[in-house]
Structures are given as C-alpha cells and as structure tokens.
Amino acid sequence: MCRVLDNSLFVRDRKKYIKISECATSFNSLYNKNNIIQDDIFNVLENYAARHDMPFDMLRYPIGDAELCACTFIRQGRMFVMINSSLPLSKQIFAAAHELYHIYCYFEGNDPILLQSGSILEANTIDEEAKEIEDMEANAFAAILLAPKDRLDEQTDVYNLSYKNISVQTVLKIMDIFAIPYKAAVLRLFEEDKIDIKAARMLLQIDVTEIEKQMELTGKAARWQEIPNNFIRFGSLSELMYDVEQFEAVRDERLESDKIRLDEIVKRLRKQ
C-alpha cells in the first residue's frame, strides 16, 4: 500500500507544512532567484555552504547499496555531503535537496543534530516511508524548492497542461520540467490543488512498470532517470592535489603514490 500521502507533512501537519513552504520559498528567492533548479541543486548546495563560510566537499560516487541515497556529516570544521551516484539522476537531485534542508536547519536554526550525529538518507524515506517529522519536513522542503508554486503555475500555462482526468503522461511532463521523482511530482500537484486526493491516490497506485513504459514511449522525464556512467567526484580532492603539484609542496614520489592510490579507488568504485 502506498503511504506517500499519509507520510507527507502536508497531510500530517498542515501548519508546519505552511512554515516549511515559506522557508523553501524564501531560500529559493535568496539563493536561486526563483529559477527552476533541476541538476543545479548541487551548485546551489555548495554555494549555500560557502555563503556561510563553511569549508565544504560534495562527494558523488557509486555505492553498491541502492537503499543508501545520501549522507551529511561535519568533521573537524568541514562539511561533507555524499550522494550515491549509482541512483537515477532525479533521485540524486531530490536527495541533495533533502540534505540541504538539514544543512539549512544547522545554519539558520542552530540545530546541533547535524554536528552531533550527521544525517543519513535512505531510499524508503524519499519514496514513502518517512517516519520522523524532520524527514517529512526535509521531503516537503526539497519538493517545494525543486518545484515551487510560481514555477508550477507558470509551466502549467506554458505547456497548456490540463489536470482534469489526469494521466501518467501529464505527471511525466512535470517530472521532465522539474527533475523530480514520480511520487514527489504527484504530491506537489496535490499540495497545490491541481488534483484532488482521489486523483492523487489513483496516480500513486499505478505500477512502476507502467510508469516506465510510458516514459519509454514518450521520452518524457527519461533524461532524469539516467544513471551517469562512471560519475565520481571526491569534492575538492583533485583540485588540492593539482595545487600541491603546481607549488611542489610534497615530494614527487609521495604525489605519484597518492595518484596511484586514488586511481585504484576510482577503478574499484566503477566496478560496483
């Protein structure tokens, strides 16, 4: 049974949802100028940390565990966000936006949880099993940030979208525009009163194989379901190694040894 609606902040706590919506809207205005973010979320996240003078590294590499989407932690004054790059791009984007909320709470609300224990995002938290209120808040923040009301209204007019007797293909169009997962797209349409709860439940009960079939037939949102082959980034590590090489800060033997070790790690990750 699909629990997306039941486990959404919009249904569980409307008052808190409105507050999160205001936070996401304000954040979008300040750090993204209300543009549609899509895969620029990684740059938005990095810029937000930089604006708060926090040393930051974004790590994106494949993990042989589809249940682990992302994690965030702070060590020795530096913030690290890890994204599992073996996931479809839309899920990576949503995971980054989800983690951004925890970082937002750390900077704006002086929330010590991130510093004390970090954050781990599992796939079922995105899909439908968010049980902790903070994860519900993070999911709501991520969806509103990636598909804000004004842009949703705007794109509805641009593409002359009709939500009466809505079909999977209309949801795929929303996914294509905003680079969000299917369930998040349905929930955003419900939250903004584009569809009623009956239509939302109907769309959420459609089998994933049918959704994938429609995606293959139409090509809509297919680009965001791709898994970037061999995408591996170790934050600022490559830049630092380059700087060390340019300034001859370490012995050539040590630098070469580190390069070989890094190449071995990359090869091992690509085999996963």
C-alpha positions in Angstrom: 0.0 0.0 0.0 1.4 3.4 -1.0 1.9 5.7 2.0 3.2 8.8 0.3 0.2 10.9 1.2 -0.2 9.6 4.7 3.5 10.1 5.4 3.6 13.6 3.9 3.9 16.7 6.0 1.1 18.3 4.1 -1.3 15.7 5.4 0.3 15.1 8.8 0.8 18.7 9.9 -0.6 21.4 7.7 0.6 24.2 10.0 4.1 23.0 9.9 3.9 22.4 6.2 3.0 26.1 5.6 6.0 27.1 7.6 8.3 24.9 5.6 6.8 26.2 2.4 7.6 29.7 3.5 11.2 28.7 4.3 11.7 26.9 0.9 10.2 29.9 -1.0 12.5 32.4 0.9 15.5 30.2 0.3 14.7 29.9 -3.4 14.5 33.7 -3.7 17.7 34.3 -1.9 19.9 31.6 -3.3 18.4 30.7 -6.7 16.5 33.8 -7.7 13.3 31.6 -8.2 14.8 29.8 -11.2 13.9 26.1 -11.9 16.8 24.3 -10.2 17.0 20.8 -11.7 20.5 19.4 -11.5 21.9 22.8 -10.5 20.9 21.8 -6.9 24.5 20.6 -6.4 25.9 24.0 -7.1 23.1 25.7 -5.0 24.0 23.5 -2.1 27.7 24.2 -2.4 27.2 27.9 -2.7 24.9 28.0 0.3 27.7 26.4 2.5 30.2 28.8 1.0 28.0 31.8 1.8 28.1 30.6 5.5 31.9 30.3 5.4 31.7 26.6 5.9 34.5 24.5 4.3 32.6 22.1 2.1 33.1 19.0 0.0 30.5 17.3 -2.2 31.2 13.6 -2.7 29.4 11.8 -5.5 30.3 8.2 -6.3 28.6 4.9 -6.8 27.7 2.8 -3.8 26.7 -0.8 -4.1 23.6 -0.2 -2.0 20.5 1.3 -3.7 18.9 1.9 -0.3 21.5 4.5 0.7 20.9 7.8 -1.1 22.9 10.3 0.7 24.5 11.4 4.0 25.8 14.6 5.5 28.3 15.0 8.3 30.8 17.5 9.8 34.3 16.6 10.7 37.0 19.0 12.0 35.0 22.0 10.9 34.4 20.8 7.3 31.0 19.7 6.0 30.7 16.7 3.7 27.7 15.7 1.6 27.8 12.3 0.0 25.4 11.4 -2.9 25.1 7.9 -4.3 25.8 8.4 -8.0 24.5 4.9 -8.9 20.9 6.2 -8.4 18.8 7.8 -11.2 19.7 11.5 -11.5 16.2 12.6 -10.4 16.7 10.8 -7.1 20.2 12.2 -6.7 18.8 15.7 -7.2 16.0 15.1 -4.6 18.4 13.6 -2.2 20.7 16.7 -2.4 17.7 18.9 -1.8 16.6 16.8 1.1 20.1 17.0 2.7 20.0 20.8 2.0 17.2 21.1 4.5 19.2 19.5 7.3 22.1 21.9 6.4 19.6 24.8 6.4 18.4 23.9 9.9 22.0 23.7 11.1 22.9 27.2 9.7 19.6 29.1 10.2 18.1 27.3 13.3 21.3 26.5 15.1 20.2 22.8 15.1 23.0 20.8 16.7 21.8 17.4 15.3 23.9 17.6 12.1 27.0 18.3 14.1 26.4 15.6 16.7 25.2 12.7 14.6 25.0 13.7 10.9 22.3 12.7 8.5 21.6 9.5 6.6 19.0 9.4 3.8 17.6 6.0 2.8 15.6 5.3 -0.3 12.4 4.5 1.5 12.5 7.9 3.2 12.2 9.5 -0.2 9.7 7.0 -1.6 7.1 6.8 1.1 8.4 5.7 4.5 9.4 9.0 6.1 8.6 8.4 9.7 10.5 11.1 11.6 9.0 14.5 11.4 12.3 16.1 10.4 12.5 13.8 7.4 8.9 14.7 6.4 9.9 18.4 6.7 13.0 17.7 4.6 11.0 16.0 1.9 8.5 18.8 1.8 11.3 21.4 1.6 13.0 19.5 -1.2 9.9 19.2 -3.3 8.8 22.8 -2.9 12.3 24.1 -3.6 12.6 21.9 -6.8 9.0 22.6 -8.0 7.9 25.9 -6.5 4.3 27.0 -6.8 5.0 30.0 -9.0 7.1 28.0 -11.5 4.5 25.2 -11.4 1.7 27.7 -12.3 3.9 29.3 -14.9 4.9 26.0 -16.6 1.3 24.8 -16.5 0.4 27.8 -18.6 3.4 27.5 -20.9 2.6 23.9 -21.8 -1.2 24.3 -21.5 -1.4 21.4 -19.1 -4.8 20.1 -18.0 -5.2 18.2 -14.7 -8.7 17.1 -15.4 -8.8 13.3 -15.8 -5.0 13.5 -15.3 -2.8 10.7 -16.8 0.6 9.4 -16.1 1.9 11.4 -19.1 1.0 14.7 -17.5 2.9 13.7 -14.4 5.8 12.7 -16.6 5.8 16.2 -18.0 6.0 17.7 -14.5 8.9 15.3 -13.8 10.6 16.4 -17.0 10.3 20.1 -16.2 11.4 20.0 -12.6 13.6 16.8 -12.5 11.8 15.3 -9.6 10.8 11.7 -8.9 7.3 10.5 -9.8 5.8 10.4 -6.3 7.2 13.8 -5.5 5.5 15.2 -8.7 2.1 13.7 -7.8 2.4 15.1 -4.2 3.3 18.6 -5.5 0.2 18.6 -7.7 -1.9 17.6 -4.8 -0.4 20.1 -2.5 -1.0 23.0 -4.9 -4.6 21.8 -5.5 -4.0 20.9 -9.1 -5.5 17.4 -8.4 -7.7 16.1 -5.6 -6.9 13.3 -3.2 -8.8 10.7 -5.3 -6.7 11.5 -8.4 -3.5 11.5 -6.3 -4.3 8.1 -4.8 -5.1 6.8 -8.3 -1.8 8.0 -9.7 0.2 6.7 -6.8 -1.3 3.2 -7.2 -0.1 2.9 -10.8 2.6 0.2 -11.1 6.2 1.3 -11.7 6.4 -0.9 -14.8 3.6 1.1 -16.4 5.2 4.4 -15.5 8.5 3.2 -17.0 6.7 2.0 -20.1 5.0 5.4 -20.6 8.4 7.1 -20.0 10.0 4.9 -22.7 7.1 5.5 -25.2 7.0 9.3 -24.8 10.6 10.1 -23.8 9.3 12.4 -21.1 11.5 12.6 -17.9 13.7 9.9 -19.3 16.8 12.1 -19.1 16.3 12.4 -15.3 16.1 8.6 -14.9 19.5 8.1 -16.4 22.3 6.9 -14.2 25.5 8.8 -15.1 28.1 6.2 -16.0 31.3 6.3 -14.0 30.4 9.6 -12.4 32.8 10.0 -9.5 33.7 13.2 -7.7 35.7 13.5 -4.5 34.9 17.0 -3.6 38.0 19.3 -3.8 40.5 16.5 -3.6 41.6 16.7 -7.3 41.9 20.5 -7.1 44.0 20.2 -3.9 46.3 17.6 -5.5 46.7 19.8 -8.5 47.6 22.8 -6.3 50.1 20.7 -4.4 51.7 19.6 -7.7 51.9 23.1 -9.0 53.5 24.5 -5.9 55.7 21.4 -5.4 54.5 21.2 -1.8 55.3 17.5 -1.5 57.9 15.1 -2.9 57.2 13.8 -6.4 57.3 10.2 -5.0 54.5 11.0 -2.5 52.4 12.7 -5.0 52.7 9.9 -7.5 51.9 7.4 -4.8 48.7 9.3 -3.9 47.6 9.5 -7.6 48.0 5.7 -8.0 46.1 5.1 -4.8 43.3 7.4 -6.0 43.1 5.7 -9.4 42.8 2.3 -7.6 39.9 3.6 -5.6 38.1 5.0 -8.6 38.6 1.7 -10.6 37.2 -0.2 -7.7 34.1 2.1 -7.4 33.4 1.8 -11.1 33.2 -2.0 -10.8 30.3 -1.7 -8.4 
